[in-house]
């Protein structure tokens, strides 16, 4: 099927769950992204800062860009002027830098805390105590140019659906716990979990955003 047909099919599957599709553009050429854009999809997700900035410069400016990959503090300045949501906040230091760069651009940037839920040491993310330490930090209320809007997690890359579902349920349970935290710059409304191999499992477990690349561009 074409990119446009894949988009229509995936959105139809997600519709009963009211789950948003973040189309992952990693390693995709501009021509493919133009096809994606012409299918009336506007939420794009990119893993790497350099690719994100290049694609942002080359494509229409009404695209809502999400940074979904690991982010180093020294790279924040390159995306702060336009990025809509950062899915990969894994430290208070990084959050402080996003706030600093967002302030320079007179913007408020949406942020998700990246949680470590997989049984794979190569993945990044916070454990529950580390996430709570950020959310209860005395510094957090001073960050006026960020908004923590939810959590992100990547399940183990495995064919065993029971393990994947259990990881999603753990993340959803923690989300349900922390969404009671109310601060001017904290409002939990998003839980980003699920990719091409497991997006329907994630949607069924309460994901509000899925990050899909290969299933769109295959």
Backbone as JSON, one array per atom type, in Angstrom:
{
  "sequence": "XXXXXXXXXXXXXXXXXXXXXXXXXXXXXXXXXXXXXXXXXXXXXXXXXXXXXXXXXXXXXXXXXXXXXXXXXXXXXXXXXXXXXXXXXXXXXXXXXXXXXXXXXXXXXXXXXXXXXXXXXXXXXXXXXXXXXXXXXXXXXXXXXXXXXXXXXXXXXXXXXXXXXXXXXXXXXXXXXXXXXXXXXXXXXXXXXXXXXXXXXXXXXXXXXXXXXXXXXX",
  "N": [[0.83, -1.2, 0.0], [0.3, 2.36, -0.42], [1.89, 5.25, 1.14], [-0.11, 7.08, 1.9], [-2.35, 5.38, 1.96], [-1.58, 3.62, 3.97], [-1.54, 5.36, 6.17], [-4.26, 6.06, 6.39], [-5.34, 3.53, 7.0], [-4.07, 2.88, 9.46], [-4.91, 4.98, 11.11], [-7.62, 4.46, 11.15], [-7.66, 2.1, 12.61], [-6.81, 3.09, 15.07], [-8.76, 4.86, 15.8], [-11.04, 4.0, 17.45], [-9.92, 4.14, 19.95], [-9.16, 6.7, 20.36], [-6.55, 7.53, 19.94], [-3.63, 9.33, 19.19], [-1.62, 9.59, 16.23], [1.79, 9.63, 15.87], [3.89, 10.15, 13.35], [6.77, 8.53, 12.58], [9.71, 9.74, 11.31], [12.29, 8.98, 10.94], [15.25, 8.42, 9.15], [13.93, 8.64, 6.74], [13.5, 9.83, 3.39], [13.08, 13.22, 2.12], [11.21, 13.26, 0.05], [9.45, 11.16, 0.67], [8.4, 12.14, 3.02], [7.05, 14.33, 2.1], [5.01, 13.04, 0.74], [3.73, 11.96, 2.95], [2.91, 14.32, 4.23], [1.17, 15.28, 2.26], [-0.86, 13.51, 2.56], [-2.42, 14.58, 4.39], [-1.51, 14.42, 6.98], [-0.06, 15.67, 9.97], [1.51, 15.43, 12.26], [4.67, 14.8, 13.06], [7.4, 12.73, 14.01], [10.75, 12.68, 15.15], [13.93, 11.13, 15.61], [16.59, 12.07, 15.85], [18.41, 15.06, 16.47], [19.84, 16.49, 14.47], [18.75, 15.47, 12.06], [16.13, 16.26, 12.5], [16.24, 19.11, 12.5], [17.11, 19.59, 9.89], [15.02, 18.51, 8.34], [12.88, 20.03, 9.25], [13.56, 22.52, 8.21], [13.23, 22.0, 5.51], [10.59, 21.39, 4.99], [6.98, 22.11, 5.05], [5.8, 24.63, 7.36], [3.69, 24.16, 9.05], [3.79, 21.73, 10.22], [3.69, 19.66, 13.07], [6.23, 19.09, 15.09], [7.74, 16.43, 16.83], [10.21, 15.49, 19.1], [11.51, 12.44, 19.59], [13.6, 10.82, 20.24], [16.64, 10.09, 22.14], [17.92, 12.88, 23.9], [20.49, 15.2, 24.09], [21.79, 17.66, 26.35], [23.28, 19.72, 25.17], [22.25, 19.91, 22.65], [19.73, 20.94, 22.68], [19.28, 23.65, 22.08], [19.15, 23.8, 19.33], [16.65, 23.02, 18.5], [14.77, 24.34, 19.94], [13.33, 26.51, 19.02], [11.21, 25.64, 17.53], [10.24, 23.01, 18.08], [7.5, 20.99, 19.06], [6.76, 19.03, 21.0], [8.72, 17.27, 23.35], [9.61, 14.02, 23.82], [11.39, 12.72, 25.43], [12.48, 13.36, 28.0], [14.75, 12.84, 30.5], [16.01, 13.66, 32.79], [16.39, 16.1, 35.43], [18.21, 18.06, 34.89], [18.24, 18.14, 32.06], [15.63, 18.97, 31.61], [15.74, 21.51, 32.75], [17.45, 22.77, 30.95], [15.92, 22.69, 28.6], [13.88, 24.38, 29.41], [15.34, 26.77, 29.71], [16.23, 27.27, 27.05], [13.79, 27.4, 25.73], [12.72, 29.68, 26.92], [14.42, 31.63, 25.87], [13.46, 31.68, 23.32], [10.97, 32.57, 23.7], [8.86, 30.78, 24.18], [6.7, 28.02, 25.19], [7.41, 24.74, 25.82], [6.13, 21.54, 25.33], [6.62, 18.65, 27.32], [7.49, 15.23, 27.86], [8.06, 12.85, 30.38], [10.47, 10.41, 30.08], [10.1, 7.06, 30.68], [11.68, 4.17, 32.01], [10.8, 1.12, 31.05], [11.29, -1.28, 29.86], [12.8, -4.56, 29.41], [15.47, -4.25, 28.64], [18.69, -3.2, 28.63], [19.74, -1.26, 26.97], [18.02, 0.79, 26.52], [16.9, 4.13, 27.31], [15.8, 6.09, 30.17], [13.73, 6.96, 33.05], [13.37, 5.6, 36.37], [10.57, 4.94, 38.58], [10.98, 6.26, 41.04], [12.89, 8.17, 40.37], [11.49, 9.72, 38.52], [9.5, 10.76, 40.2], [11.11, 12.26, 41.86], [11.84, 14.36, 40.18], [9.32, 15.5, 39.73], [8.66, 16.41, 42.22], [10.58, 18.19, 42.8], [12.09, 21.18, 44.09], [12.91, 22.99, 42.23], [11.36, 22.64, 39.94], [8.8, 24.11, 39.87], [9.72, 26.61, 39.13], [10.25, 26.59, 36.48], [9.1, 28.13, 33.9], [8.77, 27.92, 31.2], [8.33, 25.44, 30.22], [6.13, 22.63, 29.92], [5.14, 19.84, 31.62], [3.55, 17.25, 30.25], [2.99, 14.57, 30.28], [3.88, 11.04, 30.1], [6.37, 8.9, 28.59], [7.14, 5.72, 27.19], [9.05, 2.83, 26.18], [8.39, -0.39, 25.22], [9.7, -3.73, 25.77], [11.39, -5.15, 23.02], [9.99, -7.68, 21.76], [8.42, -10.81, 20.9], [6.57, -11.78, 22.63], [3.54, -11.08, 23.65], [2.33, -10.87, 26.12], [4.29, -10.01, 27.92], [4.86, -7.47, 26.87], [2.35, -6.18, 27.12], [2.12, -6.23, 29.91], [4.19, -4.47, 30.6], [3.24, -2.08, 29.46], [0.96, -1.78, 31.04], [2.08, -1.35, 33.54], [3.26, 1.15, 33.13], [0.99, 2.68, 32.57], [-0.34, 2.5, 35.02], [1.41, 3.92, 36.69], [1.25, 6.4, 35.46], [-1.47, 7.0, 35.98], [-1.24, 7.39, 38.7], [0.56, 9.62, 38.99], [-0.74, 11.62, 37.63], [-2.36, 13.02, 39.28], [-0.87, 15.0, 40.36], [-0.65, 18.43, 40.6], [0.5, 21.28, 39.21], [1.39, 24.58, 38.04], [2.91, 24.16, 35.73], [2.62, 21.5, 35.16], [0.67, 19.03, 33.78], [-0.88, 16.23, 33.35], [-1.78, 14.67, 30.53], [-1.08, 13.08, 28.43], [0.06, 9.91, 27.32], [2.6, 8.32, 25.95], [3.07, 5.56, 24.27], [3.88, 2.62, 22.48], [4.71, 1.33, 19.3], [5.48, 0.53, 15.84], [5.34, -2.27, 15.97], [3.69, -2.87, 18.1], [1.54, -1.16, 18.45], [-1.28, -1.34, 18.55], [-1.71, -2.92, 20.8], [-0.77, -1.12, 22.7], [-2.58, 1.02, 22.38], [-4.94, -0.18, 23.25], [-4.33, -0.4, 25.91], [-4.45, 2.13, 26.85], [-2.85, 4.14, 25.7], [-2.26, 7.44, 24.56], [-0.84, 8.42, 22.5], [0.84, 7.03, 19.73], [3.9, 5.94, 18.29], [4.85, 5.61, 15.14], [6.65, 4.25, 12.5], [7.88, 2.31, 10.51], [5.6, 0.85, 9.76], [4.17, 2.7, 8.37], [5.82, 3.56, 6.26], [6.54, 1.27, 4.95]],
  "CA": [[0.0, 0.0, 0.0], [1.01, 3.62, -0.43], [1.98, 5.94, 2.43], [-1.43, 7.63, 2.21], [-3.23, 4.26, 2.31], [-1.16, 3.13, 5.29], [-1.99, 6.35, 7.15], [-5.71, 5.9, 6.54], [-5.59, 2.25, 7.65], [-3.63, 2.94, 10.85], [-5.8, 5.9, 11.84], [-8.9, 3.77, 11.35], [-7.46, 1.16, 13.72], [-6.63, 3.83, 16.32], [-9.91, 5.73, 16.06], [-11.87, 3.61, 18.6], [-9.2, 4.39, 21.21], [-8.86, 8.13, 20.39], [-5.1, 7.6, 20.07], [-2.98, 10.11, 18.15], [-0.52, 8.97, 15.5], [3.01, 10.38, 15.6], [4.55, 9.45, 12.25], [8.21, 8.58, 12.82], [10.33, 10.04, 10.02], [13.71, 8.59, 11.01], [15.9, 7.86, 7.95], [13.08, 8.74, 5.55], [13.85, 10.97, 2.53], [12.12, 14.31, 2.05], [10.12, 12.9, -0.88], [8.48, 10.33, 1.41], [7.74, 12.99, 4.0], [6.09, 15.14, 1.34], [3.84, 12.17, 0.55], [3.08, 11.9, 4.26], [2.26, 15.62, 4.4], [0.07, 15.37, 1.29], [-1.95, 12.64, 3.02], [-3.08, 15.4, 5.42], [-1.0, 14.14, 8.32], [0.76, 16.82, 10.38], [2.31, 15.18, 13.46], [5.87, 14.06, 12.67], [8.34, 12.47, 15.1], [12.11, 12.42, 14.69], [14.81, 10.62, 16.67], [17.87, 12.77, 15.97], [18.3, 16.51, 16.36], [20.32, 16.97, 13.17], [17.72, 15.15, 11.07], [14.95, 17.06, 12.81], [16.43, 20.48, 12.05], [17.18, 19.57, 8.42], [13.68, 18.26, 7.8], [12.05, 21.19, 9.57], [13.9, 23.58, 7.25], [12.87, 21.62, 4.15], [9.17, 21.03, 4.88], [6.06, 23.17, 5.46], [5.97, 25.03, 8.76], [2.53, 23.8, 9.89], [4.02, 20.4, 10.79], [3.92, 19.61, 14.52], [7.39, 18.22, 15.24], [8.01, 15.82, 18.13], [11.51, 14.85, 19.26], [11.18, 11.22, 20.32], [14.82, 10.1, 20.58], [17.46, 10.6, 23.25], [18.3, 14.28, 23.69], [21.59, 15.71, 24.9], [21.53, 19.05, 26.74], [23.92, 20.68, 24.26], [21.53, 19.93, 21.37], [18.39, 21.51, 22.86], [19.2, 24.97, 21.47], [18.91, 23.7, 17.89], [15.25, 22.68, 18.21], [13.88, 25.04, 20.88], [12.52, 27.54, 18.35], [10.08, 25.1, 16.78], [9.74, 21.69, 18.48], [6.21, 21.06, 19.77], [6.79, 18.15, 22.17], [9.9, 16.42, 23.55], [9.14, 12.8, 24.48], [12.52, 11.97, 26.01], [13.09, 14.01, 29.16], [15.19, 11.8, 31.43], [16.72, 14.23, 33.94], [16.04, 17.47, 35.78], [19.18, 18.9, 34.17], [17.75, 18.3, 30.69], [14.4, 19.77, 31.69], [16.17, 22.89, 33.0], [18.0, 23.31, 29.7], [14.79, 22.93, 27.7], [13.23, 25.59, 29.91], [16.22, 27.89, 29.4], [16.22, 27.55, 25.61], [12.43, 27.81, 25.38], [12.58, 31.08, 27.36], [15.14, 32.47, 24.9], [12.63, 31.75, 22.13], [9.65, 33.04, 24.15], [7.94, 29.67, 23.92], [6.51, 26.96, 26.18], [7.58, 23.46, 25.12], [5.56, 20.37, 25.99], [7.62, 17.62, 27.64], [7.1, 13.97, 28.46], [9.12, 12.15, 31.1], [10.7, 9.08, 29.51], [10.2, 6.04, 31.72], [12.34, 2.9, 31.63], [9.87, 0.02, 31.36], [11.66, -2.49, 29.11], [13.82, -5.46, 29.94], [16.61, -4.06, 27.75], [19.54, -2.18, 29.24], [20.15, -0.26, 25.99], [17.03, 1.87, 26.46], [17.02, 5.2, 28.29], [14.57, 6.37, 30.9], [13.68, 7.11, 34.5], [12.51, 4.7, 37.13], [9.48, 5.71, 39.2], [11.49, 7.15, 42.09], [13.57, 9.29, 39.71], [10.45, 10.59, 37.97], [8.88, 11.46, 41.32], [12.07, 13.26, 42.34], [11.7, 15.52, 39.29], [8.0, 16.1, 39.9], [8.58, 17.04, 43.55], [11.75, 19.06, 42.96], [11.8, 22.59, 44.37], [13.23, 23.75, 41.02], [10.37, 22.47, 38.87], [7.81, 25.19, 39.74], [10.34, 27.83, 38.58], [10.41, 26.42, 35.03], [7.88, 28.71, 33.33], [8.73, 27.77, 29.74], [8.05, 24.04, 29.85], [4.96, 22.01, 30.56], [5.18, 18.37, 31.62], [2.19, 16.86, 29.86], [2.76, 13.14, 30.35], [4.96, 10.06, 30.18], [6.67, 8.08, 27.41], [7.88, 4.5, 27.47], [9.25, 1.87, 25.1], [8.33, -1.76, 25.73], [10.71, -4.67, 25.28], [11.22, -5.61, 21.63], [9.85, -9.13, 21.92], [7.17, -11.3, 20.33], [5.69, -12.2, 23.72], [2.61, -9.98, 23.89], [2.0, -10.78, 27.55], [5.32, -9.18, 28.53], [4.67, -6.11, 26.37], [1.14, -5.65, 27.76], [2.43, -6.0, 31.32], [5.0, -3.25, 30.68], [2.33, -0.96, 29.2], [0.07, -1.62, 32.19], [2.87, -0.73, 34.61], [3.4, 2.57, 32.81], [-0.33, 3.31, 32.73], [-0.63, 2.6, 36.46], [2.2, 5.04, 37.22], [0.62, 7.6, 34.89], [-2.7, 7.27, 36.74], [-0.82, 7.86, 40.02], [1.18, 10.95, 38.98], [-1.58, 12.65, 37.01], [-3.01, 13.8, 40.34], [0.02, 16.12, 40.7], [-1.12, 19.65, 39.94], [1.35, 22.46, 39.27], [1.13, 25.4, 36.86], [3.6, 23.63, 34.55], [2.43, 20.03, 35.09], [-0.72, 18.64, 33.49], [-0.75, 14.93, 32.69], [-2.85, 14.34, 29.59], [-0.56, 12.22, 27.37], [0.92, 8.75, 27.61], [3.15, 7.95, 24.64], [3.62, 4.2, 24.27], [3.46, 1.85, 21.32], [5.38, 1.6, 18.04], [4.92, -0.23, 14.72], [5.13, -3.68, 16.3], [2.82, -3.1, 19.26], [0.72, 0.05, 18.67], [-2.66, -1.67, 18.94], [-1.65, -3.33, 22.21], [-0.63, 0.1, 23.48], [-3.85, 1.77, 22.33], [-5.91, -0.88, 24.12], [-3.93, -0.2, 27.3], [-4.64, 3.52, 27.25], [-1.94, 5.09, 25.08], [-2.86, 8.57, 23.84], [0.02, 8.67, 21.34], [1.71, 5.94, 19.3], [4.99, 6.42, 17.44], [4.88, 4.59, 14.1], [7.45, 4.56, 11.32], [7.98, 1.28, 9.47], [4.27, 0.44, 9.29], [3.71, 3.74, 7.44], [6.69, 3.71, 5.1], [6.88, -0.04, 4.39]],
  "C": [[0.88, 1.26, 0.0], [1.07, 4.21, 0.98], [0.61, 6.46, 2.85], [-2.4, 6.53, 2.64], [-2.88, 3.7, 3.69], [-1.63, 4.06, 6.41], [-3.48, 6.18, 7.43], [-6.04, 4.63, 7.33], [-5.24, 2.31, 9.15], [-4.54, 3.85, 11.67], [-7.16, 5.27, 12.09], [-8.8, 2.78, 12.5], [-7.4, 1.88, 15.06], [-7.87, 4.6, 16.74], [-10.76, 5.3, 17.27], [-11.24, 3.95, 19.96], [-8.85, 5.88, 21.37], [-7.35, 8.36, 20.59], [-4.49, 8.35, 18.89], [-1.84, 9.34, 17.51], [0.62, 9.98, 15.33], [3.78, 9.59, 14.54], [6.06, 9.63, 12.37], [8.95, 8.66, 11.48], [11.8, 9.66, 9.94], [14.16, 7.9, 9.72], [15.05, 7.94, 6.68], [13.47, 9.97, 4.72], [12.73, 12.01, 2.5], [10.94, 13.96, 1.15], [9.05, 12.07, -0.19], [7.71, 11.18, 2.42], [6.75, 13.94, 3.32], [4.84, 14.33, 1.03], [3.03, 12.08, 1.84], [2.28, 13.19, 4.5], [1.03, 15.73, 3.5], [-1.08, 14.43, 1.61], [-2.72, 13.3, 4.17], [-2.7, 15.01, 6.84], [-0.01, 15.23, 8.71], [1.62, 16.57, 11.61], [3.46, 14.24, 13.1], [6.78, 13.9, 13.89], [9.71, 12.11, 14.56], [12.99, 12.03, 15.86], [16.04, 11.49, 16.91], [17.7, 14.25, 15.7], [18.73, 16.99, 14.98], [19.31, 16.69, 12.05], [16.48, 16.02, 11.26], [15.1, 18.48, 12.27], [16.47, 20.56, 10.53], [15.8, 19.43, 7.81], [12.73, 19.43, 8.08], [12.3, 22.32, 8.57], [13.35, 23.29, 5.86], [11.37, 21.44, 3.92], [8.27, 22.16, 5.36], [6.07, 23.39, 6.98], [4.74, 24.76, 9.62], [2.64, 22.38, 10.43], [4.3, 20.54, 12.29], [5.03, 18.59, 14.77], [7.54, 17.74, 16.68], [9.42, 15.22, 18.1], [11.3, 13.63, 20.15], [12.42, 10.42, 20.74], [15.56, 10.74, 21.73], [17.98, 11.99, 22.92], [19.4, 14.67, 24.65], [21.35, 17.19, 25.19], [22.12, 20.04, 25.74], [23.25, 20.75, 22.89], [20.17, 20.63, 21.47], [18.24, 22.82, 22.09], [18.85, 24.92, 19.99], [17.44, 23.47, 17.55], [14.26, 23.53, 19.01], [12.96, 26.05, 20.2], [11.27, 26.98, 17.69], [9.51, 23.78, 17.3], [8.47, 21.84, 19.32], [6.27, 20.28, 21.08], [8.1, 17.36, 22.19], [9.47, 15.23, 24.39], [10.18, 12.2, 25.42], [13.23, 12.72, 27.13], [13.45, 12.95, 30.2], [16.06, 12.33, 32.57], [16.22, 15.65, 34.2], [16.97, 18.45, 35.06], [18.71, 19.17, 32.74], [16.51, 19.18, 30.68], [14.75, 21.25, 31.91], [16.72, 23.54, 31.74], [16.9, 23.58, 28.67], [14.07, 24.2, 28.12], [14.03, 26.84, 29.54], [16.14, 28.28, 27.93], [14.83, 27.96, 25.13], [12.2, 29.27, 25.76], [13.27, 32.03, 26.37], [14.3, 32.68, 23.64], [11.2, 32.18, 22.43], [8.57, 32.01, 23.82], [7.76, 28.85, 25.18], [6.53, 25.64, 25.43], [6.97, 22.34, 25.96], [6.62, 19.3, 26.17], [6.95, 16.38, 28.22], [8.3, 13.4, 29.2], [9.25, 10.75, 30.52], [10.96, 8.08, 30.63], [10.88, 4.79, 31.18], [11.41, 1.75, 32.04], [10.29, -1.31, 30.74], [12.7, -3.33, 29.85], [15.04, -5.46, 29.01], [17.45, -2.91, 28.28], [19.92, -1.06, 28.28], [19.18, 0.92, 25.93], [17.26, 2.88, 27.59], [15.73, 5.31, 29.09], [14.74, 6.4, 32.4], [12.98, 5.93, 35.15], [11.5, 5.56, 37.89], [9.99, 6.68, 40.25], [12.19, 8.36, 41.48], [12.56, 10.26, 39.11], [9.78, 11.4, 39.08], [9.81, 12.53, 41.89], [12.02, 14.53, 41.48], [10.4, 16.25, 39.6], [7.83, 16.79, 41.25], [9.76, 17.97, 43.82], [11.32, 20.5, 43.24], [12.09, 23.47, 43.16], [12.08, 23.75, 40.02], [9.37, 23.62, 38.77], [8.38, 26.48, 39.15], [10.5, 27.76, 37.07], [9.13, 26.89, 34.33], [7.74, 28.47, 31.83], [8.69, 26.32, 29.28], [6.73, 23.64, 30.49], [5.13, 20.5, 30.47], [3.75, 17.89, 31.38], [1.96, 15.35, 29.91], [4.02, 12.31, 30.44], [5.15, 9.37, 28.83], [7.42, 6.84, 27.85], [7.96, 3.6, 26.26], [9.28, 0.47, 25.69], [9.48, -2.59, 25.16], [10.38, -5.11, 23.86], [11.21, -7.13, 21.62], [8.51, -9.56, 21.36], [6.15, -11.72, 21.39], [4.77, -11.04, 24.12], [2.29, -9.8, 25.37], [3.01, -9.89, 28.28], [5.12, -7.72, 28.15], [3.46, -5.45, 27.06], [1.4, -5.34, 29.23], [3.24, -4.72, 31.51], [4.14, -2.01, 30.43], [1.42, -0.7, 30.41], [0.81, -0.99, 33.38], [3.0, 0.77, 34.38], [2.08, 3.31, 33.01], [-0.67, 3.48, 34.21], [0.14, 3.76, 37.09], [1.65, 6.37, 36.72], [-0.63, 7.98, 35.7], [-2.37, 7.81, 38.14], [-0.32, 9.31, 39.95], [0.28, 12.02, 38.36], [-2.38, 13.45, 38.04], [-2.14, 14.99, 40.78], [-0.4, 17.35, 39.91], [-0.15, 20.79, 40.24], [1.05, 23.3, 38.03], [1.78, 24.86, 35.58], [3.56, 22.09, 34.48], [0.95, 19.74, 34.87], [-0.69, 17.35, 32.69], [-1.98, 14.62, 31.84], [-2.4, 13.35, 28.51], [0.24, 11.06, 27.95], [1.32, 8.16, 26.27], [3.79, 6.57, 24.75], [3.05, 3.45, 23.08], [4.16, 2.31, 20.06], [4.81, 0.64, 16.98], [4.55, -1.66, 15.1], [4.07, -3.92, 17.37], [1.8, -1.97, 19.48], [-0.71, -0.26, 19.06], [-2.73, -2.17, 20.38], [-1.59, -2.1, 23.1], [-1.93, 0.89, 23.53], [-4.88, 1.14, 23.25], [-5.6, -0.67, 25.59], [-3.93, 1.26, 27.71], [-3.68, 4.53, 26.67], [-2.7, 6.2, 24.37], [-2.06, 8.94, 22.6], [0.79, 7.4, 21.01], [2.7, 6.5, 18.28], [5.27, 5.36, 16.37], [5.68, 5.06, 12.91], [7.34, 3.5, 10.26], [6.62, 0.85, 8.93], [3.67, 1.47, 8.33], [4.5, 3.69, 6.14], [7.07, 2.38, 4.44], [6.47, -0.14, 2.93]]
}
